[in-house]
Amino acid sequence: MEREEFLSSIYLILKNDDGQILLQRRQGTKLWPGFLALPAGHIDKGENAYEAAIREAREELGIEISLDDIVDTYVVNRKNKSLPSYYDVYFEISKYIGEIKINEPEKCSELVWIDPNNLPYDMIDFEKEAIDNNYKGIKFSVTYTDNEKKLIR
């Protein structure tokens, strides 16, 4: 029997003092263009999930995060319609150093703070599901997603 291979990504759930979470509007990307999404990225070869989270925070948002500021972590096994399967690691971060800004304007058109209890319709669906599951106390889940879904306005 052939073993399945998985890719891995990290997701940053950054909260402000009002309990809102940061989302980015994707642009210039093949997958989910126009959707709101958590800051995220692949775990590169030779990296662990913590190293990837620190790197992505710096690359995408221009901020520094510390492992001591991770307040919650959960994992999703994501099965995609036409991509390889993923293990996604979500990190909730309580604080950071620096001022959040768009560091990759070719990939992100705006940053917005959203109430996690009222996630927008135009957010990537599997990320919404992961956030909702975590609020229900589910720390590991499996999801099936259509990575070819387009935003219809």
C-alpha positions as CSV (number, residue, x, y, z in Angstrom):
1,M,0.0,0.0,0.0
2,E,1.3,3.4,-1.0
3,R,1.7,6.0,1.8
4,E,0.2,9.4,1.4
5,E,2.5,12.4,1.4
6,F,1.6,15.6,3.1
7,L,2.6,19.2,2.9
8,S,2.5,21.5,5.9
9,S,1.5,25.1,6.5
10,I,1.2,27.4,9.5
11,Y,-1.5,29.9,10.3
12,L,-1.2,32.9,12.6
13,I,-4.2,34.0,14.6
14,L,-3.1,37.4,15.8
15,K,-5.5,39.1,18.3
16,N,-5.7,42.8,19.1
17,D,-6.8,44.2,22.5
18,D,-10.5,44.0,21.4
19,G,-10.2,40.3,20.7
20,Q,-10.4,40.7,17.0
21,I,-8.3,38.6,14.7
22,L,-6.2,39.9,11.7
23,L,-7.1,38.8,8.2
24,Q,-5.4,39.6,4.9
25,R,-7.1,40.1,1.5
26,R,-5.3,37.8,-1.0
27,Q,-4.3,39.1,-4.4
28,G,-2.0,38.0,-7.1
29,T,-2.3,34.4,-6.0
30,K,-3.5,31.3,-8.0
31,L,-5.5,30.0,-5.0
32,W,-8.3,31.9,-3.3
33,P,-7.7,35.3,-4.9
34,G,-9.8,38.0,-3.3
35,F,-10.6,36.0,-0.2
36,L,-9.8,37.1,3.3
37,A,-7.4,34.7,5.0
38,L,-5.2,34.4,8.1
39,P,-1.5,35.2,7.6
40,A,0.0,31.9,6.7
41,G,2.7,30.1,4.8
42,H,4.3,26.8,4.0
43,I,6.8,25.1,6.3
44,D,10.0,25.1,4.3
45,K,12.4,22.2,4.0
46,G,14.5,22.0,7.1
47,E,12.1,24.2,9.2
48,N,9.9,23.2,12.0
49,A,6.4,24.7,12.5
50,Y,7.6,27.2,15.1
51,E,10.4,28.5,12.9
52,A,8.0,28.8,10.0
53,A,5.6,30.9,12.2
54,I,8.3,33.2,13.2
55,R,9.6,33.6,9.6
56,E,6.1,34.2,8.1
57,A,5.2,36.8,10.8
58,R,8.4,38.7,9.8
59,E,8.0,38.2,6.0
60,E,4.3,39.0,5.7
61,L,3.6,41.4,8.5
62,G,7.0,42.9,9.5
63,I,6.6,41.8,13.2
64,E,8.5,39.6,15.6
65,I,6.7,36.9,17.5
66,S,8.0,34.8,20.4
67,L,7.2,31.2,21.1
68,D,6.4,32.3,24.7
69,D,3.5,34.4,23.3
70,I,1.7,31.4,21.7
71,V,-1.5,30.9,23.7
72,D,-3.2,28.2,21.7
73,T,-2.3,25.6,19.0
74,Y,-4.4,23.2,17.0
75,V,-4.0,21.1,13.9
76,V,-6.1,20.4,10.8
77,N,-5.6,17.6,8.3
78,R,-6.8,19.3,5.1
79,K,-7.7,17.2,2.1
80,N,-7.9,19.3,-1.0
81,K,-9.9,18.9,-4.2
82,S,-6.9,19.2,-6.5
83,L,-3.9,19.7,-4.3
84,P,-1.9,17.4,-2.1
85,S,-3.1,16.9,1.5
86,Y,-1.8,19.2,4.2
87,Y,-1.3,19.3,7.9
88,D,-2.1,22.8,8.9
89,V,-0.8,24.1,12.3
90,Y,-2.7,27.1,13.7
91,F,-1.0,29.3,16.3
92,E,-2.9,31.9,18.4
93,I,-0.5,34.7,19.3
94,S,-1.1,37.0,22.3
95,K,1.4,39.7,21.5
96,Y,4.1,40.6,19.1
97,I,6.8,43.2,18.6
98,G,6.6,45.8,15.8
99,E,3.8,47.5,13.8
100,I,1.8,45.2,11.6
101,K,2.0,46.2,7.9
102,I,1.6,44.7,4.5
103,N,5.1,43.5,3.7
104,E,4.1,41.6,0.5
105,P,1.8,43.9,-1.5
106,E,1.9,41.6,-4.5
107,K,0.1,39.0,-2.4
108,C,-2.0,41.1,0.0
109,S,-4.2,44.1,-0.8
110,E,-5.5,44.9,2.7
111,L,-5.4,44.0,6.4
112,V,-8.6,43.9,8.4
113,W,-9.4,43.2,12.1
114,I,-12.5,40.9,12.4
115,D,-14.6,39.7,15.3
116,P,-13.9,35.9,15.4
117,N,-17.5,35.3,16.4
118,N,-18.7,36.9,13.1
119,L,-16.3,35.7,10.4
120,P,-17.0,37.2,6.9
121,Y,-18.6,35.3,4.1
122,D,-15.5,36.0,1.9
123,M,-13.0,34.3,4.2
124,I,-11.4,31.0,3.1
125,D,-13.9,28.4,4.3
126,F,-11.5,25.8,5.7
127,E,-9.9,28.5,7.9
128,K,-13.3,29.6,9.2
129,E,-14.1,25.9,10.0
130,A,-10.8,25.6,11.9
131,I,-11.4,28.7,14.0
132,D,-15.0,27.6,14.7
133,N,-13.8,24.1,15.7
134,N,-11.2,25.5,18.0
135,Y,-13.8,27.6,19.8
136,K,-15.7,24.4,20.3
137,G,-12.6,22.8,21.9
138,I,-11.7,20.7,18.9
139,K,-7.9,20.6,18.7
140,F,-7.5,18.2,15.8
141,S,-9.9,17.9,12.8
142,V,-10.0,16.7,9.2
143,T,-11.6,18.9,6.5
144,Y,-12.3,18.5,2.8
145,T,-12.0,21.7,0.7
146,D,-12.4,23.0,-2.8
147,N,-9.1,24.8,-3.4
148,E,-10.4,25.9,-6.8
149,K,-13.3,27.9,-5.3
150,K,-13.5,31.4,-6.6
151,L,-15.0,34.5,-4.9
152,I,-18.2,35.6,-6.4
153,R,-19.3,39.1,-5.4
